[in-house]
Amino acid sequence: MSSFHPSNSSVTIQTTPAYFGLIKATNTISYCAVLLLTWRFVTHHLDWKLSTGCVVLSAAWLLLTRIKVDHLLQTYFDILSRLEVQLPVFLGATLSVVALFSRAYHPYFHVAAVGELACWVYIYILYRRNQKRFKKQGYGPVPVNTWVNPPASILRAGDLLLTSGNIARELHESVGHAEMVLEMPDGSKMLFSSYMEKGTKIHPIHELTDKGDKTHYIGLHLKNPWNEEQKARAAAIAEEMVAANEKWAAEENARIDKRIDFLPLPADWKAYLKAHIKTSGYDWFGTFMGRTTENRWTCIGSALVLYHLMGVKTNHYGTGLLGYGTTMLDPILPVRFLSDPALELITKDDARVPVAEKK
């Protein structure tokens, strides 16, 4: 596997706003409907015989899972994709087994239960086979052929580096932080990102690539590399974003100080609060929602904004559960960029190609 990328049909869906919104809304509503139906059946609010209810619910879960299974296996590196296979397989197979051994109105229900159980076993076999295409790196899986910690010499302006971090550990994913490679006017390579401790910054690339085995990162090339003019424009936009973030952080900290001054507290208490309640410029709300703003971002949010300002057509992220821009309960996760059509994974095969041939 020389590269890891989504199918053409997936690209079409993900990059067409109206179609993507419709598909995501339909998917969310369908899952909620089946979950509600399952709950009402389990709590005896439906006048169904045991075998009938189990067969119907297993069929509903089977239909939803089968429709999405290709995409879910392709995005196995995402914890939600893994859960969207594991949980329905367990629940659906259990329902089929219960239906098979319970009294039914007609033998056809037992035949249907056997057929559903066979389908669930087939999906589970596909899932297990798909696991062989991935290896564990850090706290989660990445494609087997991934080049871990590629050197700075092969990285280009616009490349996205995904690294380990606290979020990766909590979500059991391989990566949880993102940085974008920039090439400055003097030819030096820098990294651009937003950090929880210090906000949006640009810093030398060697601060990440020279850490050796102390950390791990994987790289994604832009499929359409930037020319010299685009490199300069990206660096200028990044500097403007850093300045806007620093301005917002300074103004927000001034507002925080005013609020603290308003409190009826002793002066030393106020001084303590001012010293410990500061904003770095990081978008904490964006960690839990898929929003991007004009002056503060998460790590991946800053990269996504810069890509869009540069005209790079990516997937739609952080659109919310219904797919129409609500951002609710839909944070932008760095690991999902592994299947973005604008990017391609840097693999071990790239290590065998001379750097000159990649430019």
C-alpha positions as CSV (number, residue, x, y, z in Angstrom):
1,M,0.0,0.0,0.0
2,S,2.0,3.0,-1.3
3,S,-0.5,5.6,-0.1
4,F,-3.7,5.9,1.9
5,H,-6.5,7.8,0.4
6,P,-10.3,7.7,0.2
7,S,-12.3,6.3,-2.7
8,N,-13.5,8.7,-5.4
9,S,-17.1,8.3,-4.2
10,S,-16.1,9.3,-0.7
11,V,-14.2,12.3,-2.0
12,T,-17.3,13.4,-3.9
13,I,-19.5,13.2,-0.8
14,Q,-17.1,14.8,1.6
15,T,-16.2,17.8,-0.7
16,T,-19.8,18.6,-1.9
17,P,-21.4,20.7,0.9
18,A,-25.1,20.1,0.1
19,Y,-24.6,16.4,-0.6
20,F,-22.4,16.0,2.5
21,G,-25.0,17.7,4.7
22,L,-27.8,15.6,3.4
23,I,-25.8,12.3,3.9
24,K,-24.7,13.3,7.4
25,A,-28.2,14.5,8.5
26,T,-29.7,11.3,7.2
27,N,-27.1,9.2,8.9
28,T,-27.6,10.9,12.3
29,I,-31.4,10.8,12.1
30,S,-31.3,7.1,11.1
31,Y,-29.0,6.2,14.0
32,C,-31.1,8.1,16.5
33,A,-34.3,6.4,15.2
34,V,-32.8,2.9,15.5
35,L,-31.4,3.7,19.0
36,L,-34.9,5.0,20.1
37,L,-36.6,1.9,18.6
38,T,-34.1,-0.4,20.4
39,W,-34.6,1.4,23.7
40,R,-38.4,1.2,23.4
41,F,-38.2,-2.5,22.6
42,V,-35.9,-3.2,25.5
43,T,-38.1,-1.3,27.9
44,H,-41.2,-3.1,26.7
45,H,-42.9,-0.1,25.1
46,L,-43.5,-1.9,21.9
47,D,-46.1,-4.6,21.5
48,W,-43.7,-7.0,19.6
49,K,-43.0,-10.6,20.3
50,L,-39.4,-11.2,21.4
51,S,-38.4,-13.0,18.2
52,T,-40.1,-10.4,16.0
53,G,-38.5,-7.4,17.7
54,C,-35.0,-9.0,17.7
55,V,-35.2,-9.8,14.0
56,V,-36.5,-6.3,13.0
57,L,-33.9,-4.5,15.2
58,S,-31.0,-6.6,14.0
59,A,-32.1,-6.0,10.4
60,A,-32.2,-2.2,11.1
61,W,-28.7,-2.2,12.6
62,L,-27.4,-4.4,9.8
63,L,-28.8,-2.1,7.1
64,L,-27.2,1.0,8.7
65,T,-23.8,-0.8,9.2
66,R,-23.7,-2.3,5.8
67,I,-24.3,1.1,4.1
68,K,-21.4,2.6,6.0
69,V,-19.0,-0.4,6.4
70,D,-16.7,0.5,3.5
71,H,-16.2,4.0,4.8
72,L,-15.8,2.8,8.4
73,L,-13.2,0.2,7.5
74,Q,-11.3,2.8,5.4
75,T,-11.3,5.2,8.4
76,Y,-10.4,2.5,10.9
77,F,-7.8,4.9,12.5
78,D,-10.7,6.9,13.9
79,I,-12.1,5.6,17.2
80,L,-15.6,6.5,16.2
81,S,-15.4,4.4,13.1
82,R,-14.2,1.4,15.1
83,L,-17.0,1.8,17.5
84,E,-19.6,2.2,14.7
85,V,-18.6,-1.4,13.7
86,Q,-17.9,-3.0,17.0
87,L,-21.0,-2.0,18.8
88,P,-23.6,-2.8,16.1
89,V,-21.9,-6.2,15.4
90,F,-22.1,-7.1,19.1
91,L,-25.7,-5.8,19.5
92,G,-26.9,-7.2,16.1
93,A,-25.4,-10.6,16.6
94,T,-26.9,-10.8,20.1
95,L,-30.3,-9.9,18.9
96,S,-30.1,-12.5,16.1
97,V,-29.1,-15.2,18.6
98,V,-31.9,-14.3,20.9
99,A,-34.4,-14.4,18.0
100,L,-33.0,-17.8,16.9
101,F,-33.7,-19.4,20.3
102,S,-37.0,-17.7,21.1
103,R,-40.5,-18.8,20.1
104,A,-41.6,-17.3,16.8
105,Y,-44.9,-16.7,14.9
106,H,-43.4,-18.5,11.9
107,P,-40.2,-20.5,11.1
108,Y,-39.4,-17.8,8.6
109,F,-38.3,-15.6,11.6
110,H,-35.7,-18.2,12.6
111,V,-34.5,-18.4,9.0
112,A,-34.2,-14.6,9.0
113,A,-32.3,-14.7,12.2
114,V,-29.8,-17.2,10.8
115,G,-29.3,-15.0,7.7
116,E,-28.7,-11.9,9.8
117,L,-26.3,-13.7,12.1
118,A,-24.3,-14.9,9.0
119,C,-24.2,-11.3,7.8
120,W,-22.9,-10.1,11.1
121,V,-20.2,-12.7,11.1
122,Y,-19.2,-11.7,7.6
123,I,-18.9,-8.0,8.6
124,Y,-16.8,-9.0,11.7
125,I,-14.5,-11.0,9.4
126,L,-14.1,-8.0,7.2
127,Y,-13.3,-5.9,10.2
128,R,-10.7,-8.3,11.5
129,R,-9.0,-8.6,8.0
130,N,-9.0,-4.8,7.8
131,Q,-7.0,-4.6,11.0
132,K,-4.0,-6.1,9.2
133,R,-3.8,-2.9,7.1
134,F,-3.0,-0.9,10.2
135,K,-0.4,-1.0,13.0
136,K,-0.5,0.5,16.5
137,Q,1.5,3.7,16.9
138,G,1.3,5.5,20.2
139,Y,-2.3,5.1,21.4
140,G,-4.0,4.0,18.2
141,P,-3.7,2.6,14.7
142,V,-2.1,4.1,11.6
143,P,-1.7,2.5,8.1
144,V,0.9,-0.2,8.1
145,N,3.2,1.5,5.5
146,T,3.3,4.8,7.4
147,W,6.7,6.5,7.7
148,V,6.9,7.5,11.3
149,N,9.1,10.6,12.0
150,P,10.1,11.5,8.5
151,P,13.0,13.9,8.4
152,A,12.6,17.6,7.8
153,S,14.5,17.3,4.5
154,I,11.5,15.7,2.7
155,L,8.8,17.9,4.2
156,R,7.3,20.6,2.0
157,A,5.5,23.9,2.6
158,G,1.8,23.0,3.2
159,D,2.5,19.5,4.6
160,L,0.6,18.6,7.7
161,L,2.3,16.9,10.6
162,L,0.2,14.9,13.1
163,T,1.8,14.2,16.4
164,S,1.0,12.4,19.7
165,G,-0.6,14.4,22.6
166,N,-3.0,14.3,25.5
167,I,-6.1,14.1,23.3
168,A,-4.6,11.1,21.5
169,R,-4.1,9.3,24.8
170,E,-7.6,10.0,26.0
171,L,-9.3,9.0,22.7
172,H,-7.0,6.0,22.1
173,E,-5.9,7.4,18.8
174,S,-2.4,7.5,17.2
175,V,-2.3,11.3,16.9
176,G,-3.9,14.2,18.7
177,H,-2.0,17.3,17.6
178,A,-1.4,19.0,14.3
179,E,1.3,21.3,12.9
180,M,1.6,22.8,9.4
181,V,5.0,23.1,7.6
182,L,5.8,26.6,6.3
183,E,8.7,27.8,4.1
184,M,9.7,31.3,5.0
185,P,11.1,33.9,2.5
186,D,14.6,33.1,3.6
187,G,14.1,29.4,2.8
188,S,13.9,28.2,6.4
189,K,11.3,25.6,7.3
190,M,9.0,26.4,10.2
191,L,6.0,24.9,11.9
192,F,2.6,26.7,12.4
193,S,0.1,25.6,15.0
194,S,-2.0,26.6,18.0
195,Y,-1.0,25.4,21.5
196,M,-3.0,25.1,24.7
197,E,-0.2,26.8,26.7
198,K,0.8,29.6,24.3
199,G,-1.7,30.1,21.6
200,T,-1.0,30.4,17.9
201,K,2.7,30.4,17.1
202,I,5.4,29.8,14.4
203,H,8.5,28.0,15.5
204,P,11.5,26.2,13.9
205,I,10.8,22.8,12.5
206,H,13.8,21.1,14.2
207,E,12.0,21.6,17.6
208,L,9.8,18.7,16.5
209,T,11.9,16.7,14.0
210,D,15.0,16.6,16.2
211,K,13.3,15.0,19.2
212,G,14.2,11.5,18.0
213,D,12.4,8.8,19.9
214,K,11.0,11.2,22.5
215,T,7.9,11.6,20.4
216,H,6.3,10.4,17.2
217,Y,4.7,12.2,14.3
218,I,3.5,11.3,10.8
219,G,3.4,13.5,7.8
220,L,0.9,14.3,5.0
221,H,2.0,15.8,1.7
222,L,-0.3,18.2,-0.1
223,K,-1.3,16.4,-3.3
224,N,-0.9,19.6,-5.2
225,P,2.4,21.2,-3.8
226,W,2.5,25.0,-3.5
227,N,4.7,27.0,-5.9
228,E,7.0,29.8,-4.6
229,E,4.4,32.5,-4.7
230,Q,2.0,30.3,-2.7
231,K,4.6,29.4,-0.2
232,A,5.3,33.1,0.5
233,R,1.6,33.9,0.7
234,A,1.0,31.0,3.2
235,A,3.8,32.3,5.4
236,A,2.4,35.8,5.3
237,I,-1.1,34.6,6.2
238,A,0.3,32.5,9.1
239,E,2.1,35.6,10.4
240,E,-1.2,37.6,10.2
241,M,-3.0,34.8,12.1
242,V,-0.4,34.8,14.8
243,A,-0.7,38.6,15.2
244,A,-4.5,38.5,15.3
245,N,-4.4,35.7,17.9
246,E,-1.9,37.7,20.1
247,K,-4.1,40.8,19.8
248,W,-7.2,38.9,20.8
249,A,-5.4,37.2,23.8
250,A,-4.1,40.6,25.0
251,E,-7.6,42.2,24.8
252,E,-9.3,39.2,26.4
253,N,-6.7,39.2,29.3
254,A,-7.4,42.9,29.8
255,R,-11.2,42.1,30.0
256,I,-10.5,39.3,32.5
257,D,-8.5,41.7,34.7
258,K,-11.3,44.2,34.7
259,R,-13.8,41.5,35.8
260,I,-11.4,40.5,38.6
261,D,-11.0,44.1,39.7
262,F,-14.8,44.3,40.0
263,L,-14.9,41.5,42.5
264,P,-15.2,42.4,46.3
265,L,-11.9,40.6,47.2
266,P,-8.7,41.5,49.0
267,A,-5.9,42.9,46.7
268,D,-3.7,39.9,47.2
269,W,-6.5,37.6,46.2
270,K,-7.1,39.6,43.0
271,A,-3.4,39.5,42.2
272,Y,-3.4,35.7,42.6
273,L,-6.4,35.4,40.3
274,K,-4.9,37.7,37.7
275,A,-1.7,35.6,37.7
276,H,-3.5,32.3,37.3
277,I,-6.5,33.2,35.1
278,K,-5.1,34.0,31.8
279,T,-6.0,33.0,28.2
280,S,-3.2,31.8,26.0
281,G,-5.1,32.4,22.8
282,Y,-6.1,28.8,22.4
283,D,-9.7,28.0,21.4
284,W,-10.8,25.8,24.3
285,F,-14.4,25.7,23.0
286,G,-13.1,24.4,19.7
287,T,-11.7,21.4,21.5
288,F,-15.2,20.2,22.0
289,M,-17.0,21.8,19.1
290,G,-16.0,21.9,15.4
291,R,-15.9,25.7,15.2
292,T,-13.2,28.0,13.8
293,T,-13.1,31.7,14.5
294,E,-11.2,34.7,13.1
295,N,-8.7,35.1,15.9
296,R,-8.3,31.9,17.9
297,W,-8.1,28.3,17.0
298,T,-7.3,24.7,18.1
299,C,-4.1,23.2,16.5
300,I,-6.0,21.6,13.6
301,G,-8.4,24.5,13.4
302,S,-5.5,26.9,12.6
303,A,-4.2,24.6,9.9
304,L,-7.7,24.2,8.4
305,V,-8.3,27.9,8.3
306,L,-4.9,28.4,6.6
307,Y,-5.7,25.7,4.0
308,H,-9.0,27.3,3.2
309,L,-7.5,30.8,2.9
310,M,-5.0,29.2,0.5
311,G,-7.8,27.7,-1.6
312,V,-7.1,24.1,-0.6
313,K,-10.3,22.0,-0.9
314,T,-10.5,19.7,2.1
315,N,-13.3,17.7,3.6
316,H,-15.9,19.5,5.6
317,Y,-15.1,19.2,9.3
318,G,-16.9,20.3,12.5
319,T,-20.3,20.6,10.8
320,G,-22.3,19.2,13.7
321,L,-24.3,16.1,14.1
322,L,-26.7,17.0,11.3
323,G,-24.0,18.2,8.9
324,Y,-25.2,21.8,8.5
325,G,-22.7,23.9,10.4
326,T,-24.0,23.7,14.0
327,T,-20.5,22.4,15.1
328,M,-22.2,20.8,18.2
329,L,-20.6,17.6,19.5
330,D,-18.4,17.4,16.4
331,P,-14.8,18.5,17.2
332,I,-12.3,18.6,14.4
333,L,-10.0,15.6,15.1
334,P,-6.5,15.6,13.6
335,V,-6.6,11.9,12.9
336,R,-9.4,12.4,10.4
337,F,-7.1,14.2,8.1
338,L,-5.5,10.8,7.2
339,S,-8.4,10.3,4.8
340,D,-8.6,13.9,3.5
341,P,-8.6,14.0,-0.3
342,A,-6.3,17.1,-0.4
343,L,-3.5,15.2,1.4
344,E,-1.6,12.0,1.0
345,L,0.3,10.0,3.6
346,I,4.1,10.0,3.6
347,T,4.9,6.3,3.5
348,K,8.0,4.2,3.8
349,D,8.0,4.1,0.0
350,D,8.8,7.8,0.0
351,A,12.0,7.0,1.9
352,R,13.3,5.1,-1.2
353,V,12.7,8.0,-3.5
354,P,15.5,10.7,-3.8
355,V,14.4,14.0,-2.4
356,A,15.1,15.7,-5.7
357,E,12.5,13.6,-7.4
358,K,9.8,14.7,-5.0
359,K,10.1,18.4,-5.7
